Amino acid sequence: MLSQLQAALAIKCKVQVTVWNPADESVEYTFPSYIMATDELAFMVAPPTIQQNQIVPLLTQNMVVGVVLETYPNPFIFYPVIHSLPTDIQGGYWLKIPPDSQVELIQQRKHVRIPMVLPIEVDYTLGDKNIRMQARTEDVSGGGLRFTSITQFRSGQELLLHVQFAPSQPIMHLKTRVVFSAQNRVKRQPDDLYATACQFTDMDNKQEMLIVRECFRRELGLKR
């Protein structure tokens, strides 16, 4: 996969770069950029054009960043390190891909479920009533998630989930359809009565990209 990534790196190729605050890895910034130059396992990206005051102070040598290379039809996702800093504010940042770096195509990871416990809110209808309920995720993938709650749902029922993956990220409003809902055999909390698995529906590319990147990042153990 690393050799495929090398072949895909090209000048002017668009990328998304994610930077984590070393003092609090729940705080992150993502900015669009592009490749300015390449050299084997290293490549230069343009400096951030948004939130410079927050992002630039965090960009230090040997820092791990997240990169999504926007190749068609399936973007690459990987985690290089900052190899060298620009000599002036207009200069680019050289990133280096470690030889043992994990590199994945997003389409290969999007249905891999990653354990992830997050508080969420679930909107659903019961008769003529609209109900909002508190729940808790158990695992998440690019294709759907599983949560526990005090309520059992019917297969095929449509739910609207409100999820925030990190304090620095906006709340996502995700349309889903129930795949199954059954009594939970393992109860970690008193309200973990039922486990419900649901599939995302009508998801846009930006939402899917954010969820897949979060799953992959947690799998790599970058968020401790």
C-alpha positions, 0 to 999 in steps of 0.5 A: 500500500505504501508504494501505491501511496507514493505513486499517487503523490503528485504536485498540486494534489489536494490533501486534508491535514489534521493537527492535534493539540499535544496538550489535549488531543481532543482538540484538533484542526483540519485544513485543506492544502495541496502538495507543493513538492515530492521526494520519495517518502517525503512531500511538501504541503502548503501552509494553512490558510485558515485559523493560522493563529491556532494551527501554526504554533502547533506545527513542530518538527517530528509532530504526527499529523493526519493526512487524507490524500484526495485521490479518486475514487478512494482517498488514501489516509495516513499519518506522516510526521513533520520533517522540516519547517518552512523558512518563512510564513509562505513556505511549505511544510515537509512531511515524511512518511515512516517506512512502517506507516499504516496506509489505507484506502478509505473504502477498505476501512469504512465498514470496520467497526471500532470500539467507541463509547460516546454519549449520543441523542436519538430522535424517533417517532412513537405514534404521533409523538416525537421523542429524543432519548439519551443513548451510548455508542458501543462501536462505530464504522463508516457504514453505521454504528451500534448503541445501547439504550433503554428502548428496543426498536423495530428493524427498518425503523428510521432514527436521527442520531446526534453525535459529537466525536470530539469537543472540537468537532461540530455535532453531526446529525446522522440519518440511520435505519435500524438493522437489528435491536435486541436485549443486551447481554452485557450491561455496563450501565443500568440503562444498557438494556438493548443493543441497536445496530443501525446503518447510515443513510443519506450520508454526504461525503464530508460526513463519511470522511470525518467518521472514517478518519475518526475510526482509523485514528482511534484504531491507530491509538493516536487518541489516548 
